[in-house]
Amino acid sequence: MVVHAVFDSGVHRLKNSNHPALAWTIGQAAGNFFGAGVWGFMHTLPQINLYTHGTQWTASHGHLAFFGAYSTAVIAFFYLAAQKSRGNVWMSGNLVGGWKWKWSMALLWIGMIGMTMALLIAGYEQSQIDRAVGGSTWMSYFAAQSHPWFMQAMTWRQISGYIFSLGYVLLVWDLLTIGKRETRPVSELHAEQPQPA
């Protein structure tokens, strides 16, 4: 639906007055599909969940599903609210300060995908050593927690968390400043827009 909406807006030459909100909405469609759809389905089948439930595999699904389905939508609404609070101004992100929302979005997604993949590797290792091989004993639990794959995955999860945190700082900075120097209200842009025949 998002691809169709973006395509239609291009065909009819509609001007989007809030590029960050549109970008986060498109990101929400992709994140929801992969986080809740693919990761959720992959992890919740009973035959698989028997081995993965309670491991870092669950955390991998939870991180991507929550960020992809909810956080991205909330961020898009924050950009819509920022636009309205600043007099319904044009928010393309191409003017001074427009780099912040793009970099924050990139860093947040890179950090989230990095955490998701690191947790998935750790969860796969846990489900194999702790559940499948060890039979869910305390000894197998501690063996899985001290395995090099698990330790490396947790290191990469932490590095990805730092990248995500940097993106969050940029996001807050952008939300507090975007559109403040813009003087063109959206109503002027609609007057310039050619009407479809």
N, CA, C and O of each residue as an XYZ file, in Angstrom:
788
protein
N       0.824     -1.203      0.000
C       0.000      0.000      0.000
C       0.861      1.256      0.000
O       0.539      2.235     -0.673
N       1.964      1.225      0.762
C       2.840      2.397      0.806
C       3.481      2.627     -0.556
O       3.562      3.767     -1.014
N       3.943      1.548     -1.217
C       4.550      1.680     -2.544
C       3.539      2.261     -3.521
O       3.885      3.124     -4.328
N       2.290      1.798     -3.460
C       1.247      2.305     -4.349
C       0.970      3.786     -4.067
O       0.788      4.570     -4.999
N       0.937      4.167     -2.800
C       0.678      5.573     -2.450
C       1.804      6.479     -2.946
O       1.545      7.559     -3.478
N       3.050      6.043     -2.775
C       4.182      6.848     -3.242
C       4.157      6.939     -4.763
O       4.407      8.006     -5.324
N       3.857      5.827     -5.434
C       3.763      5.835     -6.897
C       2.674      6.795     -7.371
O       2.908      7.602     -8.271
N       1.486      6.714     -6.770
C       0.386      7.610     -7.150
C       0.734      9.073     -6.929
O       0.383      9.930     -7.740
N       1.425      9.360     -5.831
C       1.782     10.761     -5.582
C       2.750     11.262     -6.641
O       2.719     12.441     -6.994
N       3.611     10.390     -7.157
C       4.524     10.791     -8.226
C       3.803     10.976     -9.545
O       4.091     11.920    -10.281
N       2.868     10.086     -9.856
C       2.107     10.182    -11.101
C       1.276     11.457    -11.126
O       1.194     12.125    -12.157
N       0.662     11.796    -10.005
C      -0.196     12.983     -9.944
C       0.569     14.231     -9.542
O      -0.031     15.288     -9.348
N       1.878     14.124     -9.415
C       2.759     15.240     -9.062
C       2.332     15.929     -7.776
O       2.335     17.156     -7.680
N       1.967     15.124     -6.794
C       1.611     15.679     -5.498
C       2.884     16.011     -4.740
O       3.848     15.246     -4.775
N       2.894     17.127     -4.067
C       4.069     17.515     -3.302
C       3.865     17.148     -1.846
O       2.903     17.573     -1.207
N       4.780     16.357     -1.340
C       4.734     15.992      0.067
C       5.376     17.123      0.865
O       6.511     17.513      0.592
N       4.660     17.642      1.837
C       5.165     18.781      2.608
C       5.940     18.357      3.841
O       6.432     19.208      4.582
N       6.059     17.048      4.077
C       6.770     16.575      5.263
C       7.550     15.304      4.903
O       7.086     14.184      5.116
N       8.746     15.517      4.351
C       9.557     14.384      3.901
C       9.972     13.445      5.031
O       9.944     12.229      4.840
N      10.357     13.965      6.207
C      10.708     13.017      7.281
C       9.551     12.111      7.684
O       9.759     10.921      7.921
N       8.338     12.649      7.765
C       7.184     11.830      8.150
C       6.915     10.750      7.102
O       6.606      9.611      7.453
N       7.031     11.100      5.815
C       6.821     10.107      4.759
C       7.898      9.023      4.817
O       7.596      7.837      4.680
N       9.145      9.430      5.018
C      10.238      8.457      5.082
C      10.049      7.497      6.255
O      10.269      6.294      6.112
N       9.643      8.018      7.408
C       9.423      7.148      8.566
C       8.203      6.257      8.374
O       8.170      5.147      8.905
N       7.197      6.714      7.626
C       6.033      5.880      7.341
C       6.413      4.724      6.416
O       5.960      3.596      6.606
N       7.243      5.009      5.418
C       7.734      3.943      4.542
C       8.596      2.972      5.348
O       8.501      1.757      5.171
N       9.436      3.511      6.232
C      10.235      2.656      7.106
C       9.374      1.800      8.007
O       9.737      0.666      8.320
N       8.239      2.329      8.428
C       7.323      1.564      9.280
C       6.747      0.385      8.518
O       6.608     -0.703      9.077
N       6.412      0.581      7.263
C       5.859     -0.524      6.466
C       6.884     -1.649      6.325
O       6.546     -2.824      6.469
N       8.132     -1.285      6.044
C       9.189     -2.299      5.903
C       9.505     -2.944      7.248
O       9.625     -4.166      7.338
N       9.639     -2.132      8.290
C       9.963     -2.667      9.607
C       8.877     -3.567     10.161
O       9.168     -4.588     10.783
N       7.643     -3.198      9.943
C       6.518     -4.018     10.403
C       6.508     -5.355      9.671
O       6.284     -6.402     10.280
N       6.753     -5.316      8.361
C       6.752     -6.554      7.581
C       7.839     -7.510      8.064
O       7.581     -8.695      8.276
N       9.060     -6.989      8.239
C      10.162     -7.871      8.633
C      10.131     -8.199     10.124
O      10.282     -9.362     10.498
N       9.940     -7.204     10.976
C       9.991     -7.432     12.415
C       8.848     -8.261     12.946
O       9.059     -9.267     13.624
N       7.630     -7.838     12.637
C       6.461     -8.556     13.134
C       6.105     -9.726     12.228
O       5.692    -10.781     12.708
N       6.262     -9.544     10.922
C       5.873    -10.578      9.981
C       6.887    -11.696      9.859
O       6.636    -12.816     10.305
N       8.033    -11.403      9.258
C       9.027    -12.441      8.987
C       9.630    -12.986     10.284
O       9.628    -14.195     10.512
N      10.151    -12.080     11.142
C      10.766    -12.544     12.398
C       9.722    -13.173     13.322
O      10.000    -14.166     13.995
N       8.556    -12.608     13.352
C       7.515    -13.166     14.205
C       7.083    -14.543     13.758
O       6.958    -15.454     14.576
N       6.852    -14.706     12.456
C       6.427    -16.008     11.945
C       7.541    -17.035     12.107
O       7.293    -18.183     12.475
N       8.782    -16.605     11.826
C       9.919    -17.513     11.921
C      10.087    -18.040     13.345
O      10.543    -19.166     13.543
N       9.730    -17.250     14.304
C      10.050    -17.565     15.696
C       8.863    -18.174     16.461
O       9.072    -18.856     17.464
N       7.649    -17.944     16.015
C       6.503    -18.376     16.827
C       5.853    -19.685     16.387
O       4.893    -20.128     17.017
N       6.344    -20.305     15.340
C       5.830    -21.628     15.015
C       6.137    -22.565     16.181
O       7.267    -22.560     16.671
N       5.179    -23.367     16.643
C       5.397    -24.186     17.851
C       6.624    -25.090     17.789
O       7.320    -25.266     18.789
N       6.889    -25.663     16.614
C       8.026    -26.563     16.483
C       9.360    -25.821     16.631
O      10.359    -26.412     17.042
N       9.373    -24.538     16.300
C      10.586    -23.730     16.447
C      10.601    -23.076     17.818
O      11.644    -23.028     18.469
N       9.462    -22.573     18.262
C       9.370    -21.861     19.531
C       9.731    -22.751     20.719
O      10.141    -22.254     21.768
N       9.582    -24.034     20.558
C       9.988    -24.986     21.588
C      11.463    -24.806     21.950
O      11.848    -24.980     23.106
N      12.281    -24.459     20.959
C      13.716    -24.286     21.172
C      14.118    -22.818     21.355
O      15.127    -22.543     22.004
N      13.364    -21.878     20.804
C      13.794    -20.475     20.794
C      13.188    -19.626     21.901
O      13.718    -18.563     22.224
N      12.084    -20.079     22.485
C      11.387    -19.252     23.466
C      12.287    -18.943     24.663
O      12.856    -19.850     25.271
N      12.407    -17.680     24.990
C      13.215    -17.279     26.130
C      14.688    -17.108     25.829
O      15.470    -16.815     26.734
N      15.089    -17.286     24.573
C      16.479    -17.054     24.195
C      16.598    -15.649     23.602
O      15.621    -14.903     23.540
N      17.804    -15.305     23.170
C      18.009    -13.998     22.534
C      17.297    -13.922     21.185
O      17.142    -12.836     20.627
N      16.868    -15.057     20.665
C      16.064    -15.074     19.446
C      14.767    -14.303     19.685
O      14.312    -13.559     18.816
N      14.181    -14.481     20.850
C      12.966    -13.744     21.223
C      13.251    -12.247     21.283
O      12.451    -11.431     20.825
N      14.393    -11.903     21.851
C      14.766    -10.485     21.939
C      15.007     -9.898     20.553
O      14.686     -8.735     20.311
N      15.566    -10.685     19.647
C      15.787    -10.229     18.276
C      14.460     -9.866     17.613
O      14.322     -8.796     17.021
N      13.491    -10.766     17.721
C      12.157    -10.504     17.166
C      11.514     -9.297     17.849
O      10.939     -8.438     17.180
N      11.609     -9.232     19.166
C      10.985     -8.138     19.908
C      11.548     -6.778     19.548
O      10.796     -5.816     19.388
N      12.869     -6.688     19.418
C      13.493     -5.409     19.064
C      13.018     -4.923     17.699
O      12.560     -3.789     17.561
N      13.129     -5.792     16.687
C      12.773     -5.364     15.334
C      11.271     -5.146     15.183
O      10.850     -4.216     14.494
N      10.463     -5.986     15.815
C       9.008     -5.839     15.691
C       8.528     -4.551     16.353
O       7.731     -3.816     15.769
N       9.002     -4.273     17.553
C       8.539     -3.066     18.241
C       9.013     -1.809     17.526
O       8.238     -0.877     17.309
N      10.301     -1.791     17.159
C      10.820     -0.611     16.463
C      10.147     -0.451     15.108
O       9.727      0.649     14.748
N      10.040     -1.547     14.349
C       9.485     -1.462     13.002
C       8.006     -1.174     12.964
O       7.537     -0.456     12.081
N       7.255     -1.726     13.918
C       5.802     -1.570     13.870
C       5.309     -0.337     14.608
O       4.350      0.295     14.165
N       5.931      0.020     15.709
C       5.390      1.097     16.549
C       6.270      2.337     16.615
O       5.789      3.447     16.390
N       7.540      2.165     16.918
C       8.410      3.328     17.107
C       8.491      4.182     15.851
O       8.455      5.410     15.931
N       8.600      3.543     14.695
C       8.694      4.304     13.450
C       7.414      5.104     13.191
O       7.481      6.236     12.711
N       6.266      4.532     13.500
C       5.001      5.257     13.323
C       4.920      6.445     14.283
O       4.458      7.521     13.903
N       5.366      6.253     15.513
C       5.347      7.341     16.493
C       6.281      8.466     16.058
O       5.948      9.643     16.197
N       7.456      8.103     15.528
C       8.390      9.129     15.053
C       7.773      9.910     13.894
O       7.921     11.130     13.826
N       7.086      9.225     12.985
C       6.400      9.919     11.882
C       5.367     10.900     12.429
O       5.251     12.020     11.932
N       4.614     10.482     13.455
C       3.636     11.393     14.071
C       4.319     12.564     14.757
O       3.787     13.675     14.746
N       5.488     12.343     15.356
C       6.244     13.445     15.960
C       6.602     14.490     14.909
O       6.515     15.691     15.164
N       7.010     14.024     13.715
C       7.340     14.980     12.652
C       6.101     15.722     12.165
O       6.179     16.908     11.845
N       4.964     15.043     12.105
C       3.722     15.738     11.740
C       3.349     16.778     12.793
O       2.917     17.882     12.461
N       3.518     16.419     14.060
C       3.218     17.368     15.144
C       4.176     18.549     15.119
O       3.769     19.685     15.363
N       5.453     18.286     14.825
C       6.427     19.383     14.743
C       6.056     20.328     13.614
O       6.184     21.545     13.751
N       5.598     19.776     12.498
C       5.190     20.619     11.379
C       4.001     21.503     11.755
O       4.001     22.701     11.471
N       3.001     20.919     12.385
C       1.820     21.695     12.775
C       2.166     22.743     13.827
O       1.647     23.859     13.787
N       3.035     22.390     14.763
C       3.371     23.336     15.828
C       4.189     24.514     15.333
O       4.261     25.542     16.006
N       4.805     24.383     14.168
C       5.627     25.468     13.628
C       4.911     26.218     12.516
O       5.552     26.853     11.679
N       3.596     26.149     12.506
C       2.810     26.921     11.547
C       2.571     26.217     10.232
O       2.388     26.868      9.204
N       2.570     24.884     10.249
C       2.315     24.092      9.044
C       3.275     24.454      7.919
O       2.863     24.686      6.783
N       4.572     24.498      8.258
C       5.588     24.887      7.281
C       6.045     23.679      6.470
O       5.795     22.528      6.830
N       6.721     23.979      5.364
C       7.285     22.967      4.479
C       8.473     22.317      5.180
O       9.375     23.015      5.645
N       8.482     20.990      5.258
C       9.568     20.276      5.933
C      10.160     19.239      4.997
O       9.903     18.043      5.130
N      10.964     19.718      4.041
C      11.563     18.791      3.076
C      12.861     18.213      3.580
O      13.255     17.120      3.172
N      13.522     18.918      4.447
C      14.810     18.446      4.912
C      15.939     18.843      3.989
O      17.078     18.435      4.216
N      15.665     19.631      2.946
C      16.722     20.050      2.034
C      17.358     21.366      2.438
O      18.397     21.748      1.897
N      16.750     22.059      3.376
C      17.293     23.340      3.812
C      18.326     23.116      4.903
O      18.705     21.975      5.170
N      18.779     24.165      5.525
C      19.774     24.066      6.588
C      19.255     23.143      7.685
O      18.133     23.314      8.164
N      20.053     22.182      8.076
C      19.645     21.244      9.119
C      18.939     20.015      8.598
O      18.577     19.147      9.392
N      18.722     19.900      7.284
C      18.019     18.751      6.724
C      18.784     17.449      6.804
O      18.205     16.373      6.656
N      20.070     17.541      7.035
C      20.872     16.321      7.129
C      20.581     15.541      8.404
O      20.807     14.333      8.459
N      20.080     16.227      9.426
C      19.926     15.561     10.732
C      18.900     14.434     10.696
O      19.169     13.356     11.225
N      17.721     14.651     10.083
C      16.718     13.580     10.090
C      17.159     12.409      9.228
O      16.835     11.262      9.533
N      17.897     12.681      8.153
C      18.363     11.586      7.302
C      19.411     10.744      8.022
O      19.356      9.514      7.997
N      20.361     11.413      8.660
C      21.395     10.684      9.398
C      20.810      9.969     10.615
O      21.214      8.852     10.937
N      19.861     10.615     11.286
C      19.272      9.949     12.454
C      18.508      8.705     12.026
O      18.583      7.670     12.689
N      17.780      8.800     10.929
C      17.046      7.635     10.441
C      18.010      6.525     10.043
O      17.787      5.359     10.370
N      19.084      6.886      9.334
C      20.068      5.883      8.919
C      20.730      5.227     10.130
O      20.860      4.004     10.177
N      21.144      6.022     11.099
C      21.820      5.468     12.275
C      20.878      4.622     13.125
O      21.276      3.578     13.642
N      19.631      5.068     13.270
C      18.669      4.279     14.033
C      18.412      2.924     13.366
O      18.355      1.897     14.042
N      18.257      2.927     12.040
C      18.011      1.663     11.342
C      19.245      0.764     11.339
O      19.126     -0.446     11.532
N      20.436      1.344     11.122
C      21.663      0.541     11.152
C      21.848     -0.068     12.534
O      22.167     -1.251     12.660
N      21.647      0.739     13.568
C      21.770      0.230     14.929
C      20.754     -0.849     15.240
O      21.092     -1.854     15.866
N      19.508     -0.658     14.811
C      18.473     -1.651     15.089
C      18.714     -2.955     14.327
O      18.548     -4.038     14.887
N      19.101     -2.857     13.067
C      19.382     -4.072     12.297
C      20.605     -4.784     12.865
O      20.639     -6.013     12.923
N      21.616     -4.009     13.287
C      22.789     -4.619     13.917
C      22.431     -5.355     15.196
O      22.886     -6.476     15.420
N      21.604     -4.720     16.049
C      21.175     -5.391     17.280
C      20.350     -6.633     16.965
O      20.528     -7.678     17.592
N      19.451     -6.518     15.999
C      18.592     -7.646     15.640
C      19.409     -8.837     15.161
O      19.163     -9.969     15.576
N      20.376     -8.587     14.294
C      21.184     -9.690     13.768
C      22.087    -10.275     14.850
O      22.260    -11.492     14.915
N      22.663     -9.427     15.699
C      23.507     -9.929     16.786
C      22.689    -10.791     17.748
O      23.139    -11.858     18.167
N      21.504    -10.333     18.093
C      20.645    -11.118     18.985
C      20.165    -12.402     18.321
O      19.998    -13.421     18.991
N      19.944    -12.363     17.018
C      19.539    -13.566     16.300
C      20.651    -14.619     16.328
O      20.385    -15.802     16.536
N      21.893    -14.184     16.118
C      23.021    -15.119     16.175
C      23.160    -15.697     17.574
O      23.354    -16.902     17.737
N      23.059    -14.830     18.593
C      23.146    -15.308     19.975
C      22.002    -16.264     20.295
O      22.209    -17.275     20.966
N      20.806    -15.954     19.823
C      19.656    -16.823     20.071
C      19.768    -18.150     19.357
O      19.374    -19.187     19.892
N      20.304    -18.122     18.151
C      20.511    -19.376     17.422
C      21.501    -20.255     18.177
O      21.294    -21.460     18.321
N      22.571    -19.643     18.652
C      23.580    -20.387     19.416
C      22.970    -20.938     20.704
O      23.223    -22.087     21.068
N      22.175    -20.133     21.387
C      21.519    -20.604     22.617
C      20.557    -21.757     22.334
O      20.548    -22.751     23.059
N      19.753    -21.625     21.288
C      18.770    -22.673     21.005
C      19.450    -23.979     20.620
O      18.910    -25.052     20.887
N      20.623    -23.909     19.998
C      21.347    -25.128     19.636
C      22.020    -25.765     20.851
O      21.797    -26.937     21.155
N      22.857    -24.965     21.549
C      23.653    -25.535     22.641
C      22.811    -25.777     23.888
O      22.902    -26.840     24.502
N      22.000    -24.807     24.262
C      21.228    -24.927     25.495
C      20.035    -25.864     25.330
O      19.813    -26.744     26.161
N      19.267    -25.675     24.256
C      18.014    -26.415     24.116
C      18.175    -27.730     23.351
O      17.820    -28.790     23.867
N      18.704    -27.674     22.130
C      18.739    -28.870     21.289
C      19.777    -29.885     21.763
O      19.477    -31.075     21.866
N      20.994    -29.426     22.051
C      22.066    -30.351     22.442
C      22.018    -30.648     23.938
O      22.092    -31.803     24.356
N      21.893    -29.583     24.740
C      21.989    -29.750     26.189
C      20.706    -30.126     26.893
O      20.745    -30.553     28.047
N      19.578    -29.982     26.242
C      18.309    -30.371     26.849
C      17.812    -29.445     27.933
O      17.113    -29.896     28.840
N      18.145    -28.165     27.876
C      17.648    -27.132     28.801
C      18.033    -27.389     30.262
O      17.229    -27.174     31.169
N      19.242    -27.840     30.474
C      19.737    -28.000     31.849
C      20.500    -26.746     32.249
O      20.846    -25.927     31.397
N      20.763    -26.596     33.544
C      21.535    -25.438     33.997
C      22.934    -25.449     33.399
O      23.465    -24.399     33.036
N      23.531    -26.627     33.297
C      24.880    -26.726     32.717
C      24.881    -26.269     31.263
O      25.782    -25.546     30.837
N      23.874    -26.688     30.505
C      23.817    -26.278     29.099
C      23.527    -24.783     28.971
O      24.007    -24.130     28.044
N      22.744    -24.248     29.900
C      22.469    -22.802     29.897
C      23.755    -22.017     30.053
O      24.016    -21.090     29.287
N      24.568    -22.382     31.048
C      25.823    -21.657     31.280
C      26.835    -21.919     30.166
O      27.642    -21.046     29.847
N      26.800    -23.104     29.578
C      27.687    -23.388     28.441
C      27.320    -22.499     27.250
O      28.197    -21.993     26.550
N      26.035    -22.319     27.032
C      25.588    -21.469     25.927
C      25.935    -20.004     26.181
O      26.309    -19.284     25.254
N      25.813    -19.560     27.437
C      26.101    -18.166     27.778
C      27.585    -17.822     27.654
O      27.938    -16.661     27.449
N      28.450    -18.824     27.778
C      29.887    -18.557     27.724
C      30.521    -18.947     26.395
O      31.739    -18.862     26.243
N      29.711    -19.371     25.438
C      30.226    -19.761     24.126
C      30.733    -18.511     23.379
O      30.140    -17.440     23.505
N      31.838    -18.642     22.596
C      32.378    -17.482     21.865
C      31.372    -16.811     20.925
O      31.380    -15.588     20.793
N      30.509    -17.590     20.274
C      29.513    -16.972     19.390
C      28.581    -16.059     20.170
O      28.238    -14.969     19.712
N      28.175    -16.509     21.349
C      27.283    -15.699     22.183
C      27.993    -14.429     22.633
O      27.425    -13.338     22.575
N      29.244    -14.576     23.083
C      29.990    -13.420     23.578
C      30.238    -12.402     22.459
O      30.100    -11.199     22.679
N      30.600    -12.874     21.272
C      30.816    -11.968     20.146
C      29.516    -11.274     19.738
O      29.509    -10.083     19.426
N      28.437    -12.020     19.743
C      27.145    -11.425     19.387
C      26.748    -10.334     20.383
O      26.211     -9.300     19.987
N      27.005    -10.557     21.656
C      26.677     -9.539     22.659
C      27.553     -8.290     22.510
O      27.104     -7.175     22.775
N      28.797     -8.486     22.088
C      29.667     -7.335     21.811
C      29.116     -6.524     20.640
O      29.058     -5.297     20.704
N      28.709     -7.218     19.563
C      28.142     -6.518     18.412
C      26.792     -5.874     18.744
O      26.450     -4.825     18.200
N      26.040     -6.498     19.626
C      24.785     -5.883     20.072
C      25.069     -4.571     20.781
O      24.350     -3.591     20.585
N      26.112     -4.542     21.607
C      26.459     -3.322     22.334
C      26.947     -2.228     21.384
O      26.569     -1.066     21.533
N      27.781     -2.593     20.414
C      28.252     -1.613     19.429
C      27.071     -1.047     18.639
O      26.987      0.160     18.412
N      26.169     -1.923     18.228
C      24.973     -1.470     17.502
C      24.095     -0.586     18.377
O      23.453      0.339     17.880
N      24.064     -0.866     19.681
C      23.320     -0.017     20.607
C      23.891      1.388     20.688
O      23.140      2.355     20.809
N      25.218      1.512     20.622
C      25.848      2.841     20.600
C      25.485      3.597     19.323
O      25.224      4.799     19.360
N      25.469      2.882     18.189
C      25.070      3.511     16.922
C      23.622      3.978     17.009
O      23.294      5.082     16.575
N      22.762      3.142     17.567
C      21.352      3.494     17.747
C      21.219      4.725     18.649
O      20.414      5.614     18.371
N      21.998      4.775     19.718
C      21.937      5.921     20.647
C      22.346      7.211     19.966
O      21.747      8.258     20.210
N      23.368      7.151     19.108
C      23.777      8.338     18.365
C      22.655      8.806     17.445
O      22.400     10.004     17.331
N      21.983      7.854     16.788
C      20.839      8.208     15.952
C      19.705      8.828     16.749
O      19.023      9.734     16.271
N      19.505      8.338     17.965
C      18.454      8.893     18.829
C      18.758     10.343     19.198
O      17.864     11.189     19.187
N      20.025     10.633     19.528
C      20.409     12.009     19.869
C      20.161     12.927     18.679
O      19.634     14.026     18.846
N      20.536     12.485     17.472
C      20.282     13.288     16.270
C      18.789     13.475     16.023
O      18.359     14.549     15.602
N      17.999     12.439     16.282
C      16.550     12.528     16.098
C      15.945     13.586     17.016
O      15.156     14.419     16.571
N      16.311     13.555     18.285
C      15.779     14.540     19.237
C      16.208     15.944     18.835
O      15.401     16.873     18.868
N      17.477     16.106     18.455
C      17.991     17.405     18.025
C      17.199     17.892     16.810
O      16.824     19.062     16.746
N      16.945     17.009     15.855
C      16.218     17.404     14.660
C      14.771     17.777     14.981
O      14.262     18.779     14.478
N      14.111     16.978     15.815
C      12.720     17.282     16.160
C      12.588     18.631     16.866
O      11.567     19.306     16.736
N      13.611     19.016     17.606
C      13.572     20.295     18.309
C      13.884     21.478     17.404
O      13.562     22.617     17.742
N      14.520     21.217     16.235
C      14.953     22.336     15.394
C      14.362     22.358     13.990
O      14.359     23.415     13.357
N      13.866     21.247     13.481
C      13.418     21.216     12.081
C      12.232     22.156     11.852
O      11.309     22.231     12.663
N      12.284     22.863     10.737
C      11.196     23.751     10.352
C      11.207     25.114     11.016
O      10.377     25.959     10.679
N      12.121     25.359     11.952
C      12.114     26.649     12.646
C      12.524     27.800     11.735
O      12.040     28.920     11.903
N      13.412     27.542     10.768
C      13.865     28.606      9.871
C      13.042     28.669      8.597
O      13.252     29.553      7.766
N      12.130     27.765      8.437
C      11.298     27.729      7.226
C      10.205     28.789      7.334
O       9.595     28.967      8.388
N       9.972     29.482      6.232
C       8.962     30.540      6.235
C       7.799     30.248      5.292
O       6.759     30.900      5.378
N       7.960     29.276      4.393
C       6.881     28.993      3.443
C       5.857     28.063      4.061
O       6.196     26.925      4.385
N       4.616     28.498      4.240
C       3.590     27.563      4.716
C       3.175     26.610      3.601
O       3.372     26.895      2.419
N       2.613     25.504      3.983
C       2.188     24.484      3.029
C       1.135     25.019      2.075
O       1.075     24.579      0.927
N       0.300     25.959      2.518
C      -0.760     26.491      1.654
C      -0.187     27.141      0.398
O      -0.814     27.078     -0.660
N       1.008     27.774      0.489
C       1.633     28.358     -0.705
C       2.062     27.276     -1.681
O       1.988     27.466     -2.895
N       2.503     26.157     -1.164
C       2.958     25.069     -2.033
C       1.796     24.437     -2.772
O       1.945     24.026     -3.922
N       0.634     24.352     -2.123
C      -0.528     23.779     -2.795
C      -1.011     24.700     -3.914
O      -1.573     24.229     -4.903
N      -0.801     25.989     -3.768
C      -1.197     26.922     -4.827
C      -0.294     26.753     -6.057
O      -0.739     26.944     -7.189
N       1.009     26.387     -5.822
C       1.931     26.193     -6.942
C       1.701     24.863     -7.657
O       2.095     24.702     -8.812
N       1.079     23.931     -6.988
C       0.950     22.557     -7.483
C      -0.007     22.499     -8.698
O      -1.128     23.001     -8.627
N       0.448     21.880     -9.817
C      -0.470     21.734    -10.957
C      -1.541     20.706    -10.667
O      -1.268     19.660    -10.078
N      -2.734     20.999    -11.073
C      -3.852     20.089    -10.852
C      -3.872     19.037    -11.955
O      -3.679     19.365    -13.126
N      -4.107     17.755    -11.586
C      -4.160     16.702    -12.626
C      -5.346     16.886    -13.553
O      -6.417     17.329    -13.141
N      -5.132     16.533    -14.826
C      -6.188     16.720    -15.830
C      -7.226     15.625    -15.733
O      -8.189     15.618    -16.499
